[in-house]
Amino acid sequence: MTAYEDALAGRLWVGGEWRDASGGENLSVDDPGNGEHLADVADGTVDDGIAAIDAAEGAAEDWAATTPRERGEILRKSWELLTAQREDIGKLIARESGKALTEALGEVDYGAEFLRWFSEEACRASGSFANAPSGAYNIITQLQPVGISVLVTPWNFPLAMATRKIGPALAAGCTTVLKPASATPLTSYAMAAIFAEAGVPAGVVNVVTTSDSKAVVGAMLDDRRTRKMSFTGSTEVGRGLLKQAAGNILKTSMELGGNAPFVVAEDADMDVALDSAMIAKLRNGGQSCVAANRFIVHASRVDEFCEGFAGRMRQVKVGYALDPGIELGALISPDAVDGILELIADAQDNGATVVCGGERIGEGAFMQPTLLRDVPPDARCMTEEIFGPVAPVTTFETFDEAMELANNTEFGLVSFIQTSDMKLGLQFADRVESGMVGINRGVVSDPAAPFGGWKQSGLGREGGHEGLLEYLETKYVAASW
């Protein structure tokens, strides 16, 4: 069977074997673009979660003992296999998530790169050696795998969020249990098949789907053998998981919600700004924690910006993910569209004007790209994560005013600025309260760079060398000879 076919079989992957859920129940996975039933996948129970921890424990000692080079070569092989199956996996992502095929193929490329990056990082977990200042002994530090890692991923990037966590965990020598979102589990099962083919030993990667995430994940976090949790999702859920993780003092990585400001300075190159705005807002239909959420435009440029942005939005081809030429597919569900329409209505009630879009397409999960102008800073769409193709615009007069607006949020994941003055761009980067900054860009994500936020947007970093360190513990040895 191919990885695609294994995914559609929808069985739990535990201890190197496909198995049914212990309770015998299944979850339905449907295409949000046309409602087509794609597969029934096993609905795991608490017993299944603990079985996955058992499998991870059984493989932990041997996997930690493998050489960094061996782990790196297996990850490299995983990258090669995933890249070879790019078209099939891209179609799978498009069908279960609703995103346009071009976006899904881009996710395969992006997600695969984490495997290649961490195949190289596997050999870079270096310790240190030094003489103690007193000269009485030597200070040795070692980096060792933290242990069994529970990884919880969202539906918006079902492949990339998994490889961004599994890649560094395997490179560090940790065994894992992946709990993907119930809306988009098929890609995770395809990845399990690819890892197995690449030579990942049984029990090192386990995948458990469930409709009762709170109970299943909670049981795994309460298990004394679990040593690490990595979660990507909403801040609200993240807070709850942090409380649970505190019981076992787990090492945690939390990539949570965002409310990214996108500042257009008075001296911005408008063509560059509009190109960046389109990517920052409409990538993945705006269903991204790093999507631009608030457009803060200098008052002297707002007419030009809104006219250009609306013109480009009107040209976006919206439709079913696999249809030719589609740039914007379905959102994850009709309920998601309902929530976005509520935000638009609230903005209008507070004085905002719809420049383009603003309506659902048909009766399903499709939404027009939307531009709102004159949105007050206290409108819901300026304070809540929109997670859809809606761009609210407000204005500023001075740089200090722009900074105040940009930082007026509990979140701090990413921020963007468009300016022709690099000094101004770097001043913005220095003063803005976020973990990542894009200057004259609409996307910042890169497997070689540390991804993560400040404030209520999370803890820890994924990607870069920092991503490997999240799965390692430091051991200090005082030695005399």
C-alpha positions in Angstrom: 0.0 0.0 0.0 1.1 3.6 -0.6 1.2 6.1 2.2 -2.0 7.6 0.7 -3.8 4.3 0.9 -2.6 3.6 4.4 -4.0 7.0 5.5 -7.4 6.3 4.1 -7.5 3.0 6.0 -7.7 5.2 9.1 -6.3 2.8 11.8 -4.3 3.8 14.8 -0.5 3.5 14.4 0.9 2.1 17.7 4.1 0.2 18.2 4.7 -0.2 14.5 1.3 -1.7 13.8 -2.0 -0.6 12.3 -4.8 -1.3 14.8 -8.4 -0.5 15.5 -9.5 1.6 18.4 -10.0 -0.4 21.6 -13.5 0.9 21.8 -14.3 -0.2 18.3 -15.6 3.3 17.3 -14.7 5.4 14.3 -14.6 9.1 13.3 -15.8 10.4 10.0 -13.4 12.5 7.9 -15.2 14.6 5.3 -14.0 17.0 2.6 -15.1 20.5 3.7 -15.3 21.7 0.1 -17.9 19.3 -1.2 -19.0 17.3 1.9 -17.7 14.1 0.4 -17.0 11.3 2.9 -13.3 10.5 2.7 -12.6 7.9 5.4 -13.6 6.5 8.7 -10.7 6.7 11.2 -10.3 4.9 14.5 -11.6 6.9 17.4 -9.0 6.2 20.1 -9.7 5.9 23.8 -7.7 6.6 26.9 -6.5 2.9 26.7 -5.2 3.6 23.2 -3.3 6.6 24.4 -1.7 4.7 27.2 -0.9 1.8 24.7 0.9 4.4 22.6 2.9 5.5 25.7 3.7 1.9 26.3 5.0 1.5 22.8 7.0 4.8 23.1 8.6 3.6 26.3 9.5 0.2 24.8 11.4 1.9 22.0 12.9 4.8 24.0 16.1 3.2 25.3 17.2 1.8 21.9 16.3 4.9 20.0 18.1 7.2 22.4 21.2 4.9 22.0 21.3 5.2 18.2 24.0 7.5 16.8 23.1 11.0 15.7 24.2 10.1 12.2 21.8 7.1 12.1 18.9 9.2 13.2 19.8 11.9 10.7 20.0 9.4 7.9 16.5 8.1 8.7 15.1 11.6 8.8 16.8 12.3 5.4 15.2 9.2 4.0 11.8 10.4 5.3 12.3 13.7 3.5 13.1 11.8 0.3 10.1 9.6 0.5 7.7 12.5 1.3 9.1 14.6 -1.5 8.7 11.7 -3.9 5.0 11.4 -2.9 4.4 15.1 -3.0 1.4 15.1 -5.4 -0.5 12.3 -3.5 0.1 13.9 -0.1 -0.8 17.3 -1.4 -4.1 16.0 -2.7 -4.8 14.3 0.6 -4.1 17.6 2.5 -6.4 19.5 0.1 -9.2 17.1 0.4 -9.3 16.8 4.2 -8.5 20.5 4.9 -10.3 22.2 2.0 -7.2 24.3 1.1 -6.4 24.9 -2.5 -4.1 22.3 -4.1 -1.4 24.8 -4.7 -1.5 25.7 -1.0 -1.4 22.0 -0.1 1.6 21.3 -2.3 3.3 24.3 -0.8 2.7 22.8 2.7 4.3 19.5 1.6 7.4 21.4 0.5 7.5 23.4 3.7 6.7 20.5 6.0 9.2 18.2 4.2 12.0 20.8 4.8 11.7 20.3 8.6 12.7 16.7 8.0 15.7 17.6 5.9 16.7 20.4 8.3 16.6 18.2 11.4 18.3 15.4 9.6 21.3 17.8 9.6 20.7 19.1 13.1 20.8 15.6 14.6 24.6 15.8 14.7 24.7 19.3 16.2 23.6 18.6 19.8 26.9 19.6 21.2 27.9 19.8 24.8 30.8 21.8 26.3 34.0 21.3 28.3 35.6 24.0 30.5 37.9 24.3 33.5 36.1 25.6 36.7 37.2 29.1 37.6 38.8 27.8 40.7 40.8 25.3 38.7 39.8 22.5 41.1 37.8 20.4 38.6 36.3 20.4 35.1 32.9 21.4 34.0 31.3 19.1 31.4 27.8 19.6 29.9 26.0 17.0 27.9 22.7 17.2 26.0 20.5 14.1 26.3 17.0 13.3 24.9 14.2 14.6 27.2 12.2 11.4 26.7 8.7 10.4 25.6 7.1 13.4 23.9 3.3 13.9 23.4 2.7 16.1 20.3 -0.7 17.7 19.7 -1.3 19.3 16.3 -4.0 21.5 14.7 -6.0 21.1 11.5 -4.8 24.1 9.5 -1.4 22.7 8.6 -1.8 18.9 9.2 1.6 18.0 7.7 3.9 20.9 8.6 2.8 21.0 12.2 3.6 17.3 12.6 7.0 17.4 10.9 7.9 20.5 12.8 7.5 18.5 16.0 8.5 15.0 15.0 11.6 16.1 13.1 13.4 17.6 16.1 12.1 14.9 18.5 13.5 12.1 16.4 16.8 14.0 15.8 17.2 14.4 19.6 16.6 10.7 20.3 13.0 11.0 21.7 10.1 8.7 21.0 6.8 10.3 20.3 3.0 10.0 20.4 1.2 12.3 17.9 -2.4 13.3 18.4 -3.6 15.1 15.3 -6.8 17.2 15.0 -9.8 15.0 14.4 -10.8 17.1 11.4 -7.5 16.4 9.5 -6.0 13.1 10.7 -5.3 11.4 7.4 -2.1 13.3 6.6 -0.7 12.1 10.0 -1.4 8.5 9.1 0.3 9.0 5.7 3.3 10.4 7.6 3.4 7.4 9.9 3.6 5.1 6.9 6.4 7.2 5.4 8.4 7.1 8.7 8.0 3.4 8.9 9.3 2.9 5.3 12.2 5.2 6.0 13.3 2.9 8.8 11.9 4.6 12.0 11.8 1.7 14.5 8.4 0.4 15.8 7.2 2.5 18.8 9.3 5.6 18.0 6.5 7.4 16.2 2.9 6.6 17.2 -0.3 8.2 16.0 -3.6 8.2 17.9 -6.8 9.9 16.7 -9.7 10.6 19.0 -12.9 12.6 19.4 -12.1 12.9 23.2 -8.9 14.8 23.1 -9.2 16.2 26.6 -9.4 12.7 28.2 -6.9 11.0 25.9 -4.2 13.7 26.0 -4.9 14.3 29.7 -4.2 10.6 30.4 -0.9 10.7 28.5 0.2 13.9 30.3 -0.6 12.4 33.6 1.5 9.3 32.9 4.8 9.5 34.8 6.7 8.2 31.7 5.8 11.3 29.6 8.5 13.9 29.8 7.6 16.5 27.1 4.5 18.0 25.5 4.4 20.2 22.4 1.1 21.8 21.4 0.0 24.0 18.6 -3.5 25.5 18.8 -5.6 28.1 20.6 -4.4 30.0 23.6 -7.5 28.9 25.6 -6.7 25.2 25.1 -3.0 25.8 25.7 -3.7 27.3 29.1 -5.6 24.2 30.1 -2.8 21.9 28.8 -0.2 23.9 30.7 -2.1 23.3 33.9 -2.2 19.6 33.2 1.5 19.5 32.3 2.3 21.1 35.6 1.3 17.9 37.4 4.4 16.1 36.1 6.5 19.2 35.6 6.7 18.4 31.9 9.0 20.3 29.5 6.5 22.2 27.3 6.4 24.0 23.9 3.3 26.0 23.2 2.6 27.6 19.9 -0.6 29.5 20.5 -2.9 32.1 19.0 -1.9 35.3 17.3 -3.2 38.8 16.5 -0.5 40.0 14.1 -0.3 43.7 13.2 0.7 44.6 9.7 2.0 48.2 9.6 2.2 50.1 6.4 4.5 53.1 6.9 4.3 56.4 5.1 7.3 55.6 3.0 6.3 52.0 2.1 6.8 50.7 -1.5 3.1 50.1 -2.2 3.6 47.3 -4.6 5.8 45.4 -2.1 3.3 46.2 0.6 0.4 44.8 -1.4 2.3 41.7 -2.4 3.2 41.1 1.3 -0.4 41.9 2.4 -1.9 39.3 0.1 0.4 36.6 1.3 0.2 37.6 5.0 -3.6 37.6 4.9 -4.7 35.0 2.4 -2.2 32.3 2.8 -4.2 29.2 3.8 -7.3 31.3 3.6 -6.2 33.4 6.6 -6.4 30.2 8.7 -3.0 30.6 10.2 -1.7 31.8 13.6 0.8 34.0 11.7 -1.8 35.6 9.4 -1.9 39.4 9.4 -4.9 40.1 11.6 -4.8 44.0 11.9 -3.7 46.3 9.1 -2.4 49.6 10.5 -1.9 52.0 7.6 -0.5 55.5 7.6 -3.4 57.9 7.0 -1.7 59.4 4.0 -1.5 56.0 2.2 -4.7 54.3 3.3 -6.7 55.2 0.1 -4.0 53.8 -2.1 -3.6 50.7 0.1 -7.3 49.9 0.3 -7.8 50.4 -3.5 -4.9 48.2 -4.4 -5.7 45.5 -1.8 -9.3 45.3 -2.7 -8.4 45.1 -6.4 -6.2 42.2 -5.8 -8.7 40.4 -3.5 -11.4 40.7 -6.2 -9.1 38.7 -8.6 -8.7 35.8 -6.3 -10.3 32.6 -7.7 -12.3 30.9 -4.9 -13.6 27.3 -5.3 -13.1 23.6 -4.7 -9.6 22.7 -3.7 -8.8 20.4 -6.6 -10.3 22.5 -9.4 -7.8 24.0 -11.8 -6.7 27.5 -11.1 -8.2 27.8 -7.6 -6.3 30.1 -5.2 -8.5 30.0 -2.2 -10.3 26.9 -1.2 -12.9 26.1 1.5 -12.5 27.1 5.1 -12.4 24.2 7.5 -16.2 24.2 8.1 -19.4 26.2 7.5 -19.3 27.1 11.2 -16.0 28.8 10.6 -17.7 31.0 8.0 -20.5 31.8 10.4 -18.0 33.0 13.0 -16.3 35.2 10.5 -19.6 36.8 9.3 -20.3 37.7 13.0 -17.0 39.5 13.2 -17.8 41.4 10.0 -21.2 42.4 11.3 -19.7 43.6 14.5 -17.2 45.8 12.7 -20.0 47.3 10.6 -22.0 48.0 13.7 -19.0 49.9 15.0 -18.7 52.1 11.9 -16.5 50.0 9.5 -17.1 49.9 5.8 -16.9 46.7 3.6 -14.7 47.7 0.7 -15.0 44.2 -1.0 -16.3 40.8 -0.2 -18.0 40.4 3.1 -20.3 37.4 2.1 -20.4 33.7 2.1 -20.2 32.0 -1.3 -23.0 29.4 -1.6 -24.2 27.7 1.6 -21.1 25.8 2.6 -17.6 26.7 3.8 -16.5 29.2 1.1 -15.9 32.8 1.9 -15.2 35.9 -0.2 -11.9 37.6 0.5 -12.9 40.7 2.5 -11.5 44.1 3.1 -12.9 46.3 5.9 -12.0 50.0 6.2 -12.2 52.4 9.1 -12.3 49.6 11.7 -12.1 50.9 15.3 -9.4 49.4 17.4 -11.9 47.9 19.9 -13.9 46.0 17.2 -13.9 42.3 17.8 -12.0 41.6 14.6 -9.2 43.8 15.9 -9.0 42.0 19.3 -9.8 38.4 18.3 -8.0 36.1 15.9 -10.1 36.1 12.7 -8.8 32.9 11.2 -10.2 33.7 7.8 -9.8 35.8 4.7 -10.8 39.1 6.3 -8.5 42.2 6.5 -9.6 45.0 8.8 -7.8 48.3 8.2 -7.3 51.2 10.7 -5.0 54.2 10.4 -2.2 56.0 12.3 -0.5 59.4 12.0 2.8 59.0 14.0 5.2 56.0 14.5 4.5 56.0 18.2 0.8 55.7 17.5 1.5 52.8 15.2 3.6 51.1 17.9 0.9 51.6 20.5 -1.7 50.0 18.2 0.6 47.1 17.3 1.4 46.2 20.9 -2.2 46.7 22.1 -2.9 43.0 22.3 -2.3 40.1 24.7 -0.8 38.1 21.9 2.7 38.4 20.5 3.4 35.8 17.8 4.5 37.8 14.7 4.4 41.4 13.5 4.9 42.9 10.0 6.0 46.3 8.8 6.3 47.7 5.3 8.8 50.5 5.0 11.6 51.8 2.7 13.6 52.9 5.7 15.5 50.0 7.2 16.3 52.0 10.3 12.5 52.5 10.9 12.0 48.8 10.2 14.6 47.8 12.8 13.2 50.3 15.3 9.8 48.6 14.9 11.4 45.2 15.3 13.1 46.4 18.5 10.0 47.8 20.0 7.2 45.5 18.9 6.2 42.8 21.4 6.3 39.6 19.4 8.6 36.7 18.9 8.9 37.1 15.1 9.0 40.2 12.8 8.7 40.4 9.0 10.2 43.5 7.4 8.9 44.1 3.8 7.7 40.5 3.8 4.3 38.7 4.2 5.6 35.4 5.6 8.4 34.7 8.0 8.2 30.9 8.6 11.4 29.0 7.7 12.5 25.6 9.1 16.0 27.0 9.7 14.6 29.9 11.9 13.2 29.8 15.4 9.4 30.0 15.3 7.5 31.1 18.4 5.8 33.9 20.3 5.8 36.2 23.3 3.0 36.9 25.9 -0.1 34.8 25.3 1.2 33.4 22.1 3.3 30.6 23.6 6.4 29.2 25.0 9.5 27.7 23.4 10.6 27.7 19.8 10.2 25.3 16.8 12.6 25.2 13.9 16.2 26.4 13.8 18.7 25.0 16.2 16.4 26.2 19.0 13.8 23.6 17.9 16.2 20.8 18.6 17.0 22.1 22.0 13.3 21.9 23.0 13.7 18.0 23.0 17.0 17.9 24.9 17.9 18.2 28.6 21.2 19.6 29.8 23.3 17.4 32.2 26.2 19.0 34.0 29.1 16.8 35.2 31.8 18.0 37.6 34.9 15.9 37.0 38.3 15.7 38.6 41.2 13.7 37.3 
